[in-house]
């Protein structure tokens, strides 16, 4: 089982909602063939890789402005 430091992940993203959205979008990208930004075993699930990338600070995001 893969263990994550939730407090660190929340610090990286600012909220649990953002964490879920960012991780799920990145996992979809990885599942569709995007290159991994961290070293991990080939059989590691896309969601685990996405969360590891967020924890490592490899993922950036922009907020959309509501107009």
Secondary structure as a PSIPRED ss2 file (coil, helix, strand):
# PSIPRED VFORMAT (PSIPRED V4.0)

   1 X C   1.000  0.000  0.000
   2 X C   1.000  0.000  0.000
   3 X C   1.000  0.000  0.000
   4 X C   1.000  0.000  0.000
   5 X C   1.000  0.000  0.000
   6 X H   0.000  1.000  0.000
   7 X H   0.000  1.000  0.000
   8 X H   0.000  1.000  0.000
   9 X H   0.000  1.000  0.000
  10 X H   0.000  1.000  0.000
  11 X H   0.000  1.000  0.000
  12 X H   0.000  1.000  0.000
  13 X H   0.000  1.000  0.000
  14 X C   1.000  0.000  0.000
  15 X C   1.000  0.000  0.000
  16 X H   0.000  1.000  0.000
  17 X H   0.000  1.000  0.000
  18 X H   0.000  1.000  0.000
  19 X H   0.000  1.000  0.000
  20 X H   0.000  1.000  0.000
  21 X H   0.000  1.000  0.000
  22 X H   0.000  1.000  0.000
  23 X H   0.000  1.000  0.000
  24 X H   0.000  1.000  0.000
  25 X H   0.000  1.000  0.000
  26 X H   0.000  1.000  0.000
  27 X H   0.000  1.000  0.000
  28 X H   0.000  1.000  0.000
  29 X H   0.000  1.000  0.000
  30 X H   0.000  1.000  0.000
  31 X H   0.000  1.000  0.000
  32 X C   1.000  0.000  0.000
  33 X C   1.000  0.000  0.000
  34 X C   1.000  0.000  0.000
  35 X C   1.000  0.000  0.000
  36 X C   1.000  0.000  0.000
  37 X C   1.000  0.000  0.000
  38 X C   1.000  0.000  0.000
  39 X C   1.000  0.000  0.000
  40 X C   1.000  0.000  0.000
  41 X C   1.000  0.000  0.000
  42 X C   1.000  0.000  0.000
  43 X C   1.000  0.000  0.000
  44 X C   1.000  0.000  0.000
  45 X C   1.000  0.000  0.000
  46 X H   0.000  1.000  0.000
  47 X H   0.000  1.000  0.000
  48 X H   0.000  1.000  0.000
  49 X H   0.000  1.000  0.000
  50 X H   0.000  1.000  0.000
  51 X H   0.000  1.000  0.000
  52 X H   0.000  1.000  0.000
  53 X H   0.000  1.000  0.000
  54 X H   0.000  1.000  0.000
  55 X H   0.000  1.000  0.000
  56 X C   1.000  0.000  0.000
  57 X C   1.000  0.000  0.000
  58 X C   1.000  0.000  0.000
  59 X C   1.000  0.000  0.000
  60 X C   1.000  0.000  0.000
  61 X C   1.000  0.000  0.000
  62 X C   1.000  0.000  0.000
  63 X C   1.000  0.000  0.000
  64 X C   1.000  0.000  0.000
  65 X C   1.000  0.000  0.000
  66 X C   1.000  0.000  0.000
  67 X C   1.000  0.000  0.000
